[in-house]
Amino acid sequence: MQEPGAAIGHVMRVLDMHTGGEPLRIITGGFPAVPGPDLLSKRRHIRERLDGLRRRLMLEPRGHRDMYGALLVGSELPDAHLAVLFMHNQGYSTMCGHAVLALGRYAVDYGLVAQPSSPETQVNIHCPCGLVRAYVQYEGGKSGRVRFHSVPAFVFATDIPVDVPGHGKIVVDVVYGGAFYAFVSADCFGLDVCSAKTRDLVDAAVAVTNAVKARVKLHHPDSEDLAFLYGTIITDGKDEFSKEPTANVCVFADAQVDRSPCGSGVTARIALQYHKGLILLNQTRTFQSGLTNSVFTGKAVEETKCGDFKAVVVEISGQAHYTGTANFYVEDDDDLKDGFLLR
């Protein structure tokens, strides 16, 4: 069969990667320019005016409930090599660590950095939460592991009691790592984060997210666009420093499940552990996905401030891989062209 011609309809081109099992669909063609004076304005514009294109690429039949995407756009920051709008099954996030790890490799391999250097190439990635600096291993013309330094991560509140239907009163912590997350131990639900059924973990996490949203009003010193609860991270409760991995599972957006340890979630978890005096600066921990056993490493590298909040800059390290490219077609007479989700 020959490649369909332009007459078949709108063509959208993508390159797919994964980081620790979590997919990233980088949109490389077929998406209109997104106007706006700054990145948060562009995020608002795409959400209000172009959301159908997100649905077409993230949802079935071209994607699936847990697909994650990235659209590269222009940045108003002179130091940025690229700017990115993140997208998922419900909308648009403000930070995504697994995507930053993948985009670091992509930027080096696809010429977004003019002259890559060895042994590491710095890539400045402008995310909706701010400028994130990634460092890509580069030897012999090949990219490898990536680490990044986060925006200031801080604890919003600890020991918040919330009423979770079916489980009674549960105490959670709310922390920002480029996005806001609620943290709770799997023990609160009688679950093991590494062996429980995914459905049970998702149900528990969604219940916590809904309870926290009803109880806690968030704010962020930089912008109200950042002040929303992205999801809940269920942990194994092993927050005391250890050389052994500690596991967690992140459930975000519309019950979307992260296959990786979750880069922005690990950022927030390290900020929480540092806040509680459980780890020191430059003390590296290994974080494991309770679902896939993939790992990221992370450490707090610098104390800082975010408004009145005491904060830390966190370094996250992981490995992304390429999985393929695709051309997706959108035919006008396709009743399902705009995507759907099964619930």
FENTA-V490894 format. One line per field, one symbol per residue. ss: DSSP state (A for helix, B for strand, O for the rest). psi: psi as a letter, one per 40 degrees, with the letter a starting at -180 (. if undefined). A space follows every 50 residues. Layout:
BEGIN
ss=???
psi=???
END
This chain:
BEGIN
ss=OOOOOAAAOBBBBBBBBBBOOBBBBBBBBOOOOOOOOOAAAAAAAAAAAO AAAAAAAAOBOOOOOOOOBBBBBOOOOOOOOBBBBBBOOOOOOOOOAAAA AAAAAAAAAOOOOOOOOOOBBBBBBBBOOBBBBBBBBBBOOBBBBBBBBO OOBBBBBBBBBBBBOOOBBBBBBBBBOOOBBBBBBAAAAOOOOOOOOAAA AAAAAAAAAAAAAAAOOOOOOOOAAAOOBBBBBBBOOOOOOOOOOBBBBB BBOOOBBOOOOOAAAAAAAAAAAAAOOOOOOOOOBBBBBOOOOOBBBBBB BBBBBBOOBBBBBBBBBBOBBBBBBBBBBBOOOOOOOOOBOOO
psi=hihiidedahhhiihiiihfehihhhheiehiihiididddddddddddf ddddddddiiedaidfiiihhhiiiehdehdiiihiiaedbhieihdddd dddddddddfeehdgiiieihhhhhhideahhhihhhhhfehibiiiihi ihhihdiifhhihhheeahihiihihfdihiihiidddefiheeeihddd dddddddddddddddhhiihddieeegihdahhhieegeihieiihiihh hibgfhhhdiehdddddddddddddefeiihfhhihhhhedeeiiiiiih ehiaigbehhiihhhhhahiiidiiihhihhdeheedeiihh.
END
